[in-house]
């Protein structure tokens, strides 16, 4: 990929949600909602309500991607109702994240998400292991590094929902929600190691289906992405830097130093 257009933007929101959701259903304007049981690291369980809407960029004849995804839950001890939303990213043409895990320690919730496909993976700094972590601090969700994620958290305990609505509906039909055993059963067919457990070590390049294999892309201006070839094809370090300046590449993203080996 040499060049892709888009604009950068993300909003992660926290809100109180009082309305309950059915086990599985369809929302207006193209969306789905369901409940699933999340097994916490200490053996406790909570019910999480999930909803997602569809829209954004897609090829003619293909189904639209997930445009926005929200999870809602109640903290076990305090009874506080909470939510987290991965909003639509204009530069991505879809939502920023896929949800992987929710864990709670001493009344504080933590989230494990993965960037949603390669543009998001590049936007969020090409993390390896390929996760983005959030902790609820004060009144907002803050991104935290892997080192700040408590070591007790080991499991991917939410459905990795990549177009698996039919499996979710079937698993939720008896109880009104997908039980924790059903969550693990749905996820068990996924071969990627980052879906088996929360990895603490980098995923090797070439691992099947992993985001770490995404081509590196450089954001520029307010509306696009360049592949590294655009910079590698410049005849010199000086030309490369001028190319960054001309195209509006932020100096912290300009790759000329590592390509040409000088400052």
KOLKE-831794 format. One line per 4 residues: number of its first residue (from 1); for each residue y, z, x of C-alpha. Coordinates in Angstrom, 1 decimal. Example, Ala and Ser with C-alpha at 12.3 -4.5 7.8 and 13.67 -1.06 7.14 Angstrom:
1	-4.5:7.8:12.3  -1.1:7.1:13.7;
//
This chain:
1	0.0:0.0:0.0  3.3:-1.0:1.5  5.9:-0.1:-1.1  6.0:1.7:-4.4;
5	9.0:2.5:-6.6  9.7:5.7:-8.4  12.1:8.7:-8.6  11.4:12.2:-7.5;
9	11.4:15.1:-9.8  9.3:18.1:-10.9  9.8:20.9:-13.2  7.3:23.8:-13.4;
13	8.2:26.1:-16.3  7.2:29.5:-17.5  7.4:30.4:-21.2  6.0:32.7:-23.8;
17	3.6:30.9:-26.1  2.6:32.6:-29.4  1.0:29.8:-31.3  -2.8:29.6:-30.9;
21	-4.8:26.4:-30.4  -8.0:25.1:-31.9  -11.0:24.9:-29.6  -10.5:21.2:-29.2;
25	-8.2:18.9:-31.0  -5.7:16.1:-30.9  -2.0:16.6:-30.6  0.7:14.4:-32.0;
29	2.0:11.5:-29.9  -1.3:11.2:-28.0  -2.7:14.4:-26.5  -5.5:16.9:-26.5;
33	-5.9:20.6:-26.5  -8.8:23.0:-25.9  -9.8:26.6:-24.9  -12.0:27.6:-22.0;
37	-13.3:30.9:-20.6  -12.2:31.6:-17.0  -14.4:33.8:-14.9  -12.2:35.9:-12.6;
41	-13.1:37.1:-9.1  -13.8:40.7:-10.3  -16.2:39.5:-13.0  -13.6:39.8:-15.8;
45	-13.1:36.9:-18.2  -10.1:35.5:-20.0  -9.5:32.7:-22.5  -7.1:30.0:-21.3;
49	-5.5:27.5:-23.7  -4.9:24.0:-22.3  -3.1:21.1:-23.7  -2.1:17.7:-22.3;
53	-0.1:14.7:-23.4  -0.6:11.1:-22.3  1.8:8.5:-21.2  3.5:7.0:-18.1;
57	2.7:4.0:-16.0  -0.6:2.2:-16.5  -2.1:-1.3:-16.4  -2.4:-3.3:-19.7;
61	-5.7:-2.5:-21.3  -6.1:0.8:-19.5  -5.7:4.3:-21.0  -2.4:6.0:-20.2;
65	-2.6:8.9:-17.6  -1.9:12.5:-18.3  1.8:12.8:-18.7  2.2:16.6:-18.9;
69	-0.3:19.5:-18.7  0.1:23.1:-19.9  -2.0:26.2:-19.6  -1.4:29.4:-21.5;
73	-3.1:32.8:-21.1  -2.6:36.5:-21.6  -2.7:38.9:-18.7  -5.7:41.4:-19.3;
77	-3.9:44.7:-18.5  -0.3:44.1:-19.6  -1.0:41.8:-22.5  1.8:39.6:-21.4;
81	1.6:36.0:-22.6  2.2:33.4:-19.9  2.2:29.7:-19.4  2.5:27.1:-16.6;
85	3.4:23.5:-17.1  2.9:20.5:-14.7  5.7:18.1:-15.9  5.9:14.3:-15.6;
89	7.0:13.0:-12.2  9.1:9.8:-12.5  8.2:8.8:-9.0  4.5:9.3:-9.8;
93	4.3:7.8:-13.3  2.2:10.7:-14.4  2.0:14.5:-14.2  2.2:16.1:-10.7;
97	-0.9:18.2:-10.7  -4.5:18.7:-11.9  -5.4:22.3:-12.6  -8.3:23.8:-10.7;
101	-8.3:27.6:-10.9  -6.5:30.7:-12.2  -7.0:34.1:-10.5  -5.4:37.5:-11.1;
105	-5.0:40.4:-8.7  -3.2:43.7:-9.5  -1.7:42.1:-12.6  -0.3:39.1:-10.7;
109	-1.6:35.6:-11.5  -2.2:32.9:-9.0  -2.9:29.2:-9.6  -4.8:26.6:-7.6;
113	-3.8:23.0:-8.4  -4.5:19.7:-6.7  -1.9:16.9:-6.3  -2.6:14.2:-9.0;
117	-3.6:11.1:-6.9  -2.1:9.7:-3.7  1.6:9.6:-4.5  1.6:13.2:-5.5;
121	-0.5:14.1:-2.5  2.2:12.6:-0.3  5.0:14.2:-2.3  3.5:17.6:-1.8;
125	3.1:17.3:2.0  -0.4:16.0:2.3  -2.1:19.5:2.2  -5.5:19.9:3.7;
129	-7.4:21.5:2.1  -5.9:19.4:-0.7  -4.5:22.2:-2.8  -1.1:23.4:-3.9;
133	-0.9:27.2:-4.7  1.4:29.1:-7.0  2.0:32.8:-7.5  4.0:34.3:-10.3;
137	6.9:36.3:-8.7  9.6:37.9:-10.8  10.2:35.4:-13.6  9.0:32.2:-12.0;
141	6.0:30.5:-10.4  6.6:30.1:-6.6  4.6:27.8:-4.3  2.8:29.8:-1.6;
145	0.8:28.8:1.5  -2.9:29.1:1.7  -2.5:32.1:4.0  -0.9:34.0:1.1;
149	-3.8:33.4:-1.3  -5.9:36.5:-1.5  -9.2:36.1:0.2  -11.0:37.5:-2.8;
153	-10.4:34.2:-4.6  -13.2:31.8:-4.0  -14.1:29.9:-7.1  -12.9:26.8:-8.9;
157	-13.1:28.4:-12.3  -11.4:25.9:-14.6  -12.5:22.5:-15.8  -11.6:19.7:-13.4;
161	-10.5:17.4:-16.2  -10.5:13.8:-15.0  -11.0:12.0:-18.3  -13.8:14.4:-19.5;
165	-12.6:15.1:-23.0  -15.9:14.2:-24.5  -17.8:16.7:-22.4  -15.2:19.4:-23.2;
169	-15.4:18.8:-26.9  -19.2:19.0:-26.8  -19.2:22.2:-24.7  -16.6:23.9:-27.0;
173	-18.3:23.1:-30.3  -20.3:26.2:-30.8  -18.1:29.1:-29.7  -14.6:27.6:-30.3;
177	-14.1:27.5:-26.5  -15.9:26.3:-23.4  -17.7:29.3:-22.0  -17.6:30.0:-18.2;
181	-21.1:28.7:-17.8  -20.0:25.5:-19.5  -17.0:25.2:-17.2  -19.4:25.4:-14.2;
185	-21.8:22.9:-15.7  -19.1:20.3:-16.4  -17.8:20.7:-12.8  -21.2:20.7:-11.2;
189	-21.4:16.9:-11.3  -18.4:16.5:-9.0  -19.4:15.8:-5.4  -16.1:16.7:-3.6;
193	-16.4:19.9:-1.6  -12.9:21.0:-2.7  -14.3:21.3:-6.3  -17.3:23.5:-5.3;
197	-15.3:26.4:-4.0  -11.7:27.1:-2.8  -11.8:25.8:0.7  -10.1:27.6:3.6;
201	-10.7:24.9:6.2  -9.5:21.3:6.3  -11.6:18.6:4.6  -12.8:16.0:7.2;
205	-11.3:12.5:6.9  -13.6:10.1:5.1  -15.0:12.8:2.7  -16.0:11.0:-0.5;
209	-13.4:10.9:-3.1  -11.0:13.4:-1.4  -7.2:13.1:-1.5  -7.2:13.6:2.3;
213	-8.1:9.9:2.5  -4.9:8.8:0.8  -2.7:6.4:2.8  0.3:8.2:4.2;
217	3.5:7.2:2.4  7.1:8.1:3.3  9.6:8.7:0.5  13.0:7.1:0.7;
221	16.2:7.2:-1.2  15.8:8.3:-4.8  13.4:5.6:-5.9  10.5:4.7:-3.7;
225	7.8:5.0:-1.0  7.2:3.1:2.2  3.8:2.8:3.9  3.7:3.7:7.7;
229	3.4:0.0:8.6  7.1:-0.5:7.8  8.0:1.9:10.6  5.3:0.9:13.0;
233	6.5:-2.7:12.9  9.9:-1.8:14.2  10.3:-3.0:17.8  11.5:0.3:19.2;
237	12.2:4.0:18.5  15.9:3.2:18.1  15.2:0.4:15.6  12.9:2.7:13.7;
241	15.5:5.4:13.4  18.0:2.8:12.2  15.5:1.6:9.6  15.2:5.2:8.3;
245	18.9:5.5:8.1  19.4:2.1:6.4  16.7:2.8:3.8  17.8:6.4:3.1;
249	14.8:8.2:4.5  15.5:11.9:5.0  15.4:12.7:8.7  12.7:15.3:8.1;
253	10.5:12.6:6.6  11.3:9.9:9.2  8.1:9.3:11.2  9.7:7.5:14.2;
257	9.2:10.3:16.7  5.5:10.6:16.1  5.0:6.9:16.1  7.0:6.1:19.2;
261	6.5:9.5:21.0  10.1:10.3:21.8  13.2:12.1:20.5;
//
